[in-house]
Amino acid sequence: MDGATLETVQGWLREAPHVAVLTGAGISAESGVPTFRDAQTGYWAQFRPEDMATEEGFRAQPALVWRWYQHRRQMLQGVQPNAAHLALAAFAQQHPGRLTLITQNVDGLHQRAGSADVLCLHGDLMEDRFLDLPRPCCHPDTVEAGDPPQCPRCGNMLRPGVVWFGEPLHLPTLEAGQHAARQCALMLVVGTAGAVYPAAGLARLARDAGAKVVIVNPYASELDAVAHVVLRGTAGQLLPLLLAAHVPTPPGGMADSA
Ligand code: OAD
């Protein structure tokens, strides 16, 4: 990628009254969190999504699926937000009200980096909820330990609080994401294959509403044709470069975080 392209995007960032950012698993790759669709290293190279990320899969093999989510939860305790998560959080703090962060990730790394009000389209890996509609006997605090834990009275199982394939997204969160996509002057699409809807549709929505759309991804994605500019590189390399240029320069001096 040439410097002129980077400068063009930096200019759009400077001028955009509102910026929306849509992130996917790739933004956490440099923290050591596996993606889903990357060949060999992605989860879906090892597992079938219909087994591990659907209600039917969970009902068929609850212990196997629960243990996989427990494994992912434990793995997250050993990783840290990377330069891309931190750059987004810093930008939002330096430009209050200008950035809406929309993520498909359930890993909580944006929040741990200091981003507030993250629109988590696919839920939160660290949360649990009951699989079936809770009955009066079902209390999360009194579940019987197990893989998965369950209500000792009726057997209702806990499941992870993520959105599985075939399930609707939390509507207010999706609507807030759609609103941001329609309002923004610039959308950055970072580290997503763009294969899962309605999340991926936000990029097209932004473009149709008149926003510039910029992709940050080292490899081709299904959204490349929607973008005005595709920046080929990793999130950890490119987001600090793009976003740090926007620390306001104090009169007569170098920009400083102090
Ligand atoms: P994917 O695994 O489908 O895509 C990850 C993307 O990140 C790919 O396009 C990679 O090229 C890119 N990538 C890899 N390393 C990167 C890096 N260092 N910097 C930037 N990009 C990098 O993940 P998602 O698009 O997030 O949903 O997947 C969407 C949804 O499908 C997930 O939320 C999950 C999954 O199945 C559910 O489980 C419901």
Boltz pocket constraint, residues with backbone or C-beta under 6 A from the ligand:
constraints:
  - pocket:
      binder: B
      contacts: [[A, 23], [A, 24], [A, 25], [A, 26], [A, 27], [A, 29], [A, 30], [A, 35], [A, 36], [A, 37], [A, 38], [A, 42], [A, 49], [A, 53], [A, 104], [A, 105], [A, 122], [A, 163], [A, 164], [A, 165], [A, 190], [A, 191], [A, 192], [A, 193], [A, 194], [A, 195], [A, 196], [A, 216], [A, 217], [A, 218], [A, 219], [A, 220], [A, 221], [A, 233], [A, 234], [A, 235], [A, 236]]
      max_distance: 6.0
